[in-house]
Structure formats: C-alpha cells, structure tokens
Amino acid sequence: MFDTIVSPATALYPSAIGIVRISGSKTKDILTKITRKQNFSPRFAHLVRVYDEDGTQLDESIAIFYPEPSSYTGEDMAEIFLHGNPVIINHVVSLCIKNGARMAQEGEFTKRAFLNGKLSLEKAESVLSIVNSSTLAGVKASFKVLKGEFSRVIEDIRTGIIDVLSDIEASVDFPEDVDPDIPKEKIENNIRYNLEKVEKIYSSWKGAKVMLDGAVCVVIGKPNAGKSSLFNILVGESRAIISPFPGTTRDYIDARIDIGGVLIKLIDTAGVRETPDPIEKEGIKRAIELAKKSDIILCVFDSSSEFDQDDKKSVEVSFLSDAQLIIFVVNKSDKGDVLKYREILENIIQSSDVKHKEIEIVNTSCIEGKDINKVREIMKNFVMRGENTDFFALSSRQIGIILSVIENLRSSLEFISNSDYIGSVLKLREALTSLDDIIGQGSSQKVIDDIFKKFCIGK
C-alpha cells in the first residue's frame, strides 16, 4: 500500500491511444522526471513531451494528475495518454519503474480504491463486471451496482432483519416489557417479507444470468449429423474438420460468436455413439459433461438417415442437461425426410417431463445455408429475454452469499414457527453477517485478495 504502482491501463495492441496509469506518493515526482514538467494543475489535461533516459523525446502525449484524495484510488494518481504502440507503452512503464514505481498487481488500483474507502466491495466487483459483461444490458446492470442501488437494497433488508431481531430478542429477554401486540405471526410475516426481498434478488439474477456472462451453447448429436458444418457456419470460418467418416471430432472445439450484440460461447463436440475406440469414448464423455453444464444445446439430427439409438441418446443428454433452451436441428433438409423427424421429436417432447425447458425444432440445410438464421434468432432471443428484467449484475461470490442469506432466513422462519426463538435469532444473526460480507464489512484478507486477482493488471 505504500509503494507507488504503475501499469498499462489499456490492452497492449497497436491502437490510436494507449494509457499508462500511476498511483502512489511518488506519482508527481515520476511524472515530472519523465516529462520535464514541474507544475500540474489538478485534473487538467496537460500537453507534455515524454523523454527517454538519455533526454531524447520519446512521445508527445496528454498527462492528467489527480491529487489525493480526489482520485480513483484515493492516492496521488496520474494517467498518461500516449500513442498506442505497445513498444512505447511498455517503455514508459519501465521508465516509471526506474524512477521509483513498481509494476501493479492484478486489480491493485481498484483494490486501493476499496482499501482507501473510495469504493465498497460490491461496487469494486461491479467494476470487473462492467469490463467483462457480454451484453449492453449486463453493463447497465453492473453500473446499477456501481451507483449504489444494490447496496441500498441490501441495507434495506439488513435494517428489516435488525428490526425483527429486536422484536424477538426483546420478547425473550424482557417478556414483561414487550408490546403484547407483537404476536408470533407478525414476526413470521416480517421474516417472510425480508426473505422474499432476497429471493427476488436471486431469481431476477438467475433469469438474466446469460446476459451477464454470455450463454454457453454446446452442439451435440451422432456422428455425421452435420454438427461441425453447423459450427463452422455459425462461427463464420472453417474451424472444425468436416469428414464423411464417423468419429472425426474426438475432442471439443470452442469459439466465441457475436449474434446481434450477444456473445455466445459455441462448443462443437464429439459425435454421440457407441464405439470401442477409447480415445473417441473419452471425447464423447467430455461432450456429455459439457452438455450437462450448458445454457443452450443445439442437438443436430441427420434427416437423411434413420432415427436410431444414438439419436435417442443425444435427446436424453439434452433433457438431462442444465440447458434452459434446446434447439433440435433437423439437418440435411435438402435430401432428408424432415417431416418424419419432426413428428418423432414432437412425440418425444410430449411424452417427456421437460416443461421447465424451452424447446424449438428447426429444419436446416448446412449445404444450402437454409434457416441457419432462424437458429441464430432463437439463440439471441433466449439470451435477450431478460433485457427488460430489473436485475443486478452480481459476482459468483455475491450470489453464494445471497443463497446463504436465503437459507438462514428460511431456517429462522422454521424455528420461529416451532416457537424456537433462540434458534431463529441465531439464524437471523448469521444472515446479517452474510449481508455484511457482501459489502466487505468483516471480509477476510484472503477473500479480498481473491476478488482482485480476477481483475486485469491496469484496473
């Protein structure tokens, strides 16, 4: 915390502008040494020249100095806007290090902002979410947390739990002084009211999760159904090997695709079938494991062949997965009997308990490129269906804590319904402790370090 740190704040790719960020007590001295400029007006864009060690001019740039405590980190801080050549940026960083700074660790600028009281922990995490969000709606949901809307909701729930605790503890410790108009039913209702608030946070996040992280879409089906062809068309380039021989794909291939502003991780997998080949068996095992954890499944069928046991296995894997959207892609419509396949699949859907999943059937021809856009549109609509949902962008750590609060409030409600006031109080206190952890009160150093390790170095 007492070191002055430096790092590139932009990606090291050739670009119009590259930014170097400095923070710490030596910031102004370092800025003066590399620019030969003595006076910097706070938060003013200064046109400066950056000089190498031998005095030759290296670049002409804009430098902004932010004096503490009115800076992002709460310390003296500066940003130098250079031409975006990685050679220049790296050399300026090395000049700063030679003049008294050290290379920043992952997320250290934002970590210092947290430790210096500029950001609460949940706001610091929202910065990472803003950077990593896969959709514009996810960015907006992350910014709501950064603005403090989430902390206000948490504080409201926290106050509600404290009020309930006060009523219960008073009735236990001072029964003769307690208002007799506070029956057990009222306490139960107050706990339930706060429980519903927390459950609403979780359910709205869960419904919109793919808007934050992007959806994982796994392509499965028996060999030669056209999985790799569909994968290549969706990716827009030939990534997967296409062959008339079964078992060509023995491991999975993945790529990120952009469908109308929605990012989807697409994974092509080994064909599902019975095989004696141990390598292919391992590929099929991995395909099934990936499918189980997916958000979307593209289950591809060859309509020019008979519906067989391998097709049934692919359907079974789709139904047993976590995927909320299953698209049955009846491929090779240019030469197959798609109507027969649709009828078979519709009968399977009707006889199966899959009401909790969204299932679509699309006829395609990868050879002719027919109705591939329909597949794209269905996937995009699935991801964007939470666009108008009022939700917060939360980290996995925060969601884990939210689930813990829900569990404790449910237990508290159960205890109070059985007139176990002490048990209810203990669970309410655990819920309060968890809520404090969300905003960083009482969080251990390890938890804090683990959070900021996920950030890029310049953030």
N, C-alpha and C positions, 0 to 999 in steps of 0.2 A: 504493500500500500504506500510505502514511502519512496518507491522508485518512480522515475519518470519513464513512461512507456511509449512506444511508437509502433505503428503498423500501417500497411496499406489499408484503406477503407473501401477500396473498390477492387473488383476482380483483376487479376494480372493478365489481361488480354489487351492487344492493341485497340485503343479506343480514343475518342475525342478528348476525354478528361480522365485523369487518374488522381485520386485523393490520398494524401498521407495524413494520418491523424496522430497527434502527440498529446499526452496528458500527464501532469505532474508538476512538481515545484520548479523543475529546470526548463519548463516549456519555453518561457520567454527568452532565456539565455540561448537555448538551442536555435530558436527561430532567428535571433539576432546574428548568431555565428554563421548560419548558412545563407542568410540574405543580406548581411552587412547593413541592416536597417535597425535603428535604435528604438524608435518610438512606434508603438502600435495602439491605435485607438480601439477601445473595446468593441467587438462585434462589427468592425468596419472592414470592408473588402479592400485590401491594400494591393496595388500592383507592385510586385517585387521581382528581383532577379535572384536566382538561386546559384550559389557559387560552389565550385568543387574545392578540394583541399588546397590545390595549387593556385587558387584565385581566379581560374578561368570560369567564365559564365557557363552554367550547365543548362539553365532553362529560364524562361520568363513566366511568372505564374501569379496567381492570386493567393494571398495569405490572410486568414482571419484569426484573430486572437480573442479567446473567451476567458476573461479573468474569473477566478473562483470568487464566490460560489455560483455565479450565474453562468454555468456551463452544463453540458450534458452529464459529465462525470462529477460535478461539484468541485473540481480542481481547476487550476490553470490549464487551459487546453487550447490547441491550435489545429487548424486544418489548412493544408497547402494543396491548392488545385493546380496540378501540373498537366503537361501534355501526356496523353495516355499511353505512353510507351513503357512496357514493363521494365526495360533497361533503366530508364530514367527513374521510375518509381522505386525500384529496388536500390538504386544508388543513393537516392535521397534518404531512404530509410537507413542505409548503412552510415551515411554522414551523421544522421541524428544519433545513432548508436555510438559512433566515435566521439560525439560531443556530450555524452553523458546519459543517454537513454538506454533502455533495453527493449528487446522485442516483446510485444504484448502477448499474453496467453489468450486462449480461446475465450471470447466473451468478456475480456477483462475490463474494457471500457464500460460496458453495461453493468458488470459486477461492481465496479467502483461507484457507479451511479446509485446502485442499491445500497451499498455499504455506507455511502455518504448521505443517505436519506433522500435522494432525488427521485427514486422510484421504489415502490413496494415490490415484493417478489412476484406477485401475479402480473403486475404491469411490465416488469422486466421480461417475464416469459412471453408476454404478448408481443414484444419487440421481435423475438425469434419467430413467432407465429406469423407476423406481418411479412417477414422476409421469406418464409417458406411456404406460405399459403398458395394453393393451386388454383384458386378462383378469386375473382374480384369480390364476390360475396364473403369469402373467407377473410380477405383483407379487411373488409368493413367490420366483420365480426371481431377480428383481432383488435382493431382500433377502438372498438367499444370498451374493451378491457383496458386498453392503454389510457383512455379518457377517464377511467374510474367508475364506469357504470357497474361493472361486475363487483368491485369492492363495496359499492353502496348496497347492492343486493345482499351480499354476504353479511355486511354489518347489520342490515335489517333483520336477517334471520338470526344472527348472533344475539341481537337485542331481544328478539322474541323468545329465544331459548333461556336467556338470563331471567326474563320475566317469569317464565314457567318455573324455573329453578327456585326463584324467590318464593313463589306461592307454595311449592312442595316443601322446601326446607323450613319455611315458617310454620307450616301445618305439623311438621314432625317435631321441631324444636320448641315451639311456643303455641301449642294447640289452644290454650285458653285465650290467647290474644288474636287468633286468626279469625278473619271475617267468615262467619258461617255460610255466607252466600257464595263461597268458592267451593262448590261441590267437586267430587272426583270427575264427573262428566265434563265440567268446564276445563279442568286440567288436561283431560284426554283430548278435548277438542283443540286446545291450544297447541299441544304437541303435534296433533294431526295436521293442523294448519301450517306449522313450520315444516313438517315432513313433506307436505305437498309442494311447498315452495322449492325445496331441494330436489325433489323428484322431477319437477318441471324443468329445472336447470339441466338435469341429466338427460331427460327424454328429448328435449329440444336439441341438445348437443349430439345425441346419438342419431337423431333423424337427419342431421346436417353434416355428420362427420366426413362423408366423402367429399363435401365441398371444401373442407379444410385440407385434407391430406391427399385428395385425388383418389379415384377409385382404382382398385386392383382388379383387372379383368383377365381371367385365365381361359385359354382356348383348349378344349378337350374334345375327345371323340376317337373313334377307332382309326387305325392307320389308313391312309389314302382317302380320307373323307374330304380333304381339302383344307385342313387346319392351317398348314403352312402357307398355302396360297392366300387364304383369308388374312392371315397375319401380315404377309408382305403387302397386300393391298391396303390394309388399314395403316400400316407404318409408312407406306409410300416409297419403299425401296425393297430390294431383294435381300432380306436378312436371313430368312430360314431356307434351308436346302429343300428343293422340291424334287421328288423322285417317284417313279411308278412302283418302286419296290417298297413293301411294308417295312416299318421299323427304322426309317431313315433318321428321324429325330429321336435321339436316345437320352437327351438331357433337355432342359428348358432354355429358351431364348427369350429375353425381355427387351422391351423398348418403351420409351415414353412417347405418347402421341397427344396431339392437341386437336380436340374436336370442338371447334367453335368457341375457343377460350376455356375449355375444360380439359384439364390434364388427366390422362388415364395411363396407368402402367399396364401394358399389354404383355402377356406371357404365353408363348407357344410351347406346348408340352409334347411329350412322347405319346404316341397312339396307344389307347387303352385296348389291350387284348391279352389273351393267354399266350405265353411264349416261354420256351425253355432257356432262352438266352439270358444269363444272369445280369449282363450289362443293361439290356433292354428292360428287364424286370425292375432294376433299380430306377431307371428313368420313369417307368410307369408309376412306381411307388412315390416318387417325387411329384409327379403330375397330380396324383390323388391328394397328397398332402397340401400342395399349393392350392388346389381347387377348394379344399375344405376351408381355407382361410381367406378366400376371395370375397370381393363385393359383387362382382359380376361374373357370370360364366357364359361363354359362347360355346355351346355344345353342338358340334358340327356332325352332320349325317350325310352319307353318300346316297342320294335318292336313286342312283342307277344300280344299287346293289340291294340285296335283301336285308331287312331289319333283323339283326341277329343278336346273339348273347353279348357281343362286345358293345353293341348299341345300347342294350339294356343296362350293361354295367356303367356306361357313360351317363345315362339318365339317373341311375342310382347315386352315382358320385355327385351329380348336380343337386339332387334333392337333399342329400345328407350334408351338404356344404353350408357355410355361413352366408353364402351369397344371397342377397335380397332380390337380385334380378337374374333370371335365367333366360337366355335367348337361345331357343332351339333353331339352329341354322340348317335348314334343309337345302343342302348344296347340290350342285350339278343339275339345276333345273332345266338346263339346255338339252339334257339327254335322259333324265330320270323321271320316275313317277312320283312327283311331289305330293299329289293329292292323297295317294296311299299312305305316304309317310305322315302327312298332317293328320290323317284320320287315326293312325296308330298312336301318335303323340297326344292328340286330344283325348283319346280314351284313357291313356296312362295318367294324364293330368287329372281327369275327372275321378279316377279310382284311387288317387293318392291324396294324402293329407298334407297338402302344400299350400294352404290358403294364405299362409303368412308370407309367401314369396310372390313376387311379380314375375309372371312367365309370358313370354312372347314367342311366336313361331314366325319365322321369316324364310321365304324361299329365295335362294340366291344362286347365281352362277358366277363363279370366280373367273371363268374363261371369258364370259361376256361382260363382267362387271355389273351384272344385274342386281339391283336392290341392295347393294352394299351400303349406299347412303341411308337406307332405312335402318340398317344395323347401327350406323353412326348416330342417327337421330334418336333412337331408343336409348342408347347409352348416355347421350348428352342430357336427355330429358330426365333420366334417372338421377344423374348427379345434380342437376339443377333444380330438382323438385323441392329442395329445402331453401331455395333462394329467398322466398318471402317469409321464411320462418324466423322468428325473433330468437336468436341464439347467440351464445358467446363462444369465441374460439378458445378452447381450453387445452392445456397440455395433458399428456397421459398421467403425469404426477397429480395434477389438479383433479382429474376425473377419478383417480384412485381414492383421493381424499373425499370427494363428493360421495362416492359409493360407501365409504366408511361412515360418513355422517348419516346417510340413509339407513344403514344397518343399525347404528346406535340409536337413532330416533325410533325405528321400528321396535327395537328391543325395549326402549324406555316406555313406549306405548303399551307393550305387552305386560311389562312389570306393573305399570300403574293400573291396568285393567284387572290385575290379580291382587290389587291393593298392596303391592310390594313397593313402597315409596322409596326405600333406601336403594333398591336395585335401579329404580327409574332415575334417581338422582345421579348415580354413578355413570349411567349411560349418557345422560344429558351432559355431564361434565366432559366425558370422552368426546362427544360431538363438538363441544366448544373448543377443546384442544385442537381437534382436527381443523376447524374453521380458522383458528389462529395460524395453523401451518400453511394454509392456502396463501395468506398474505405475507408469510415469512416470519411471523412472531414466534420465537422459540424454535425455529428450524435449525437443525444441526449444521455444522460447517461442511460435513460431507454432502448433505442434501444440496446446500448452496453451490458447492464446487461442481457437483454432478450436473446441475442445471446449466451452469455457464459453460461447461465443457462442450455443450451441444452447439454453441454459437460459433460463427466464423471468427477468425483472429481479429479482424478490424472492427468488430462490433462489441 
